[in-house]
């Protein structure tokens, strides 16, 4: 049987340590093709480039592994991979990450990492976004690699049911300190935002977004609970944002 074809991307850029860790593990399972941004694209969400041309170039950053750098967003990378780089080839799995920083709870909405995986899932490709709760460029991915290997192997063997997108977050802990994996739901949460005001050397005001994440969703079936209690969280996700329970209560709007 031919080895599965695995597309790897991210939002931290082609030269981030996280994608190197992911490629290292993924290469054990199949043929790897990498298409990733040529610069960091964190927080881009599901943005696509419409007002400027996209450029994509093959690079030898990963030795013999087929790799391309793209001037666009993470979603652009997946679109170009499917329609140009891998045109006519069946992708068995898309992996995005390993992101430097959390993409749990509401962060999935803003995440370029998860949006890249989601774009692939929209195209019918089983996809997984991986994130480590460590924003440092020098983050230690050793523990992540063990669990990423486990999740990739199990996904390729069993497939995904009722979803084709997983949001995986890994706590910043040593392998011996991680208590296991929890399949759970996305916690309700939001960013409590502030804008720092400053003045540039020309006397013009500028603003810098800051803030902190807050959640009061303390139930044990959430990704936030799992992460705060030493577990890796796995959230089955998707792009359908319909609130089905609100359809019937809103029937009054049909009475014109």
Secondary structure by P-SEA (a helix, b strand, c coil): cccbbbbbccccccccaaaaaaaaaaaaccbbbbbbbccccccccccccccbbbbbbbbccccccbbbbbcccaaaaaaaaacccccccccccccccccccccccccccccaaaaaaaaaaaacccbbbbbbccccccccaaaaaaaaaaaaaaaaacccccccbbbbbbcccccccccccccccccccccbbbbbbbcccccbbbbbbbbbbbbcccccccaaaaaaabbbbbbbcccccccccccccccccccc
